[in-house]
Amino acid sequence: MPVRNRRSDGKGGEHERQELLTDKNENEDLTIIVQHAPKYFEEKKCSVVELRDLMELRAEEALKKIDAAYGGPECLCQRLKTDPVNGLPNDPVELARRRKLFGENKIPPAASKSYLRLVWEALQDTTLLILMGAAVVSLGLSFYKPPGESHDDTEEAANWIEGVAILVAVLAVVTVTAANDWTKERQFRGLQAKIERDNRFSVIRGGEARDVVVEELVVGDIGRVKYGDLLPADGVLLHSNDLKIDESSLTGESDLIKKSVEADPMLLSGTHVMEGSGRFVVTAVGVNSRTGMIMTLLGVTKKPDDDESSDKEKEPAEEEETQSVLHAKLSKLAIQLGYAGERTKKKK
């Protein structure tokens, strides 16, 4: 705010001098804020937990929270130190600081299984376990010689071949199965990484519309949504034009949800834009978004605070937790059918 020239004469002289001092103080405050922008930002920022709790609200409840805590979507942008029209400055330092404070728009995948782990899982097949048991029994009997009986040394010398042949066959099946699983997992991860690199989203930075890689989105970005877009992050709507969202991937509801600043401004990651267009401010990315939290609860992503040692200790427990409900029910049904079959045989 520029300092205005005034003459101090008459009764208003003291009042005008106070205005001059006020303008000077405001200019000094703005200079301090610009010179110490990182410190000022950290003191006035919204916390990750605060934004994550905000995105759990819907419709009128969300509107009341935004109005009461921030004073509206525009004031929320001020708290996030972003311009609702021009967006964030296209400054790598500023973007890096926001990634450090609010996290990256990246959901780390669960650690891939090693080849030895795949071999161990392949050995758990019931048929292979039976074959290995038969091979061990065959080898044991081949070296057993009952006392007091005549033995053919030529025939006994070849008895071990059968057991060894079974073990070799089991080893070949296990090796091929583990190699196929390992190759498929690597191909799948490579394809997924390629899709993520090629996926782009339209944002406003420095007053210009830019298509950036989804992983480069940060909290405070002003995103532009249109028909056919898949929302890559959570956000609060700033402007909309007959915007309708398909949230069936998160809620299971098949009906389209109309979004507007006056009714329901909350946009969730993983949902599809089916009609209209709009502009929103990003409030949660990566594991802090709705999609990231769901994937973390399902166990398909690695938690950022987990280290390798804790992962190894929790592997058996995680396997039990990540077993799907359908798989558990099918296993229970198979056991019940087996019991029913045994009872039917006994009756006959």
Secondary structure as UniProt FT lines:
FT   HELIX           10..12
FT   HELIX           13..35
FT   HELIX           37..44
FT   HELIX           48..54
FT   TURN            55..56
FT   HELIX           59..69
FT   HELIX           73..79
FT   TURN            80..81
FT   TURN            84..86
FT   STRAND          87..88
FT   HELIX           92..102
FT   HELIX           115..122
FT   TURN            123..124
FT   HELIX           126..142
FT   TURN            147..148
FT   HELIX           153..157
FT   TURN            158..159
FT   HELIX           160..198
FT   STRAND          200..205
FT   TURN            206..207
FT   STRAND          208..213
FT   HELIX           214..216
FT   TURN            219..220
FT   STRAND          222..225
FT   TURN            227..228
FT   STRAND          234..246
FT   HELIX           248..251
FT   STRAND          257..260
FT   TURN            261..263
FT   STRAND          266..267
FT   TURN            269..270
FT   STRAND          272..284
FT   HELIX           286..288
FT   HELIX           290..298
FT   TURN            304..305
FT   HELIX           308..321
FT   HELIX           325..347
//
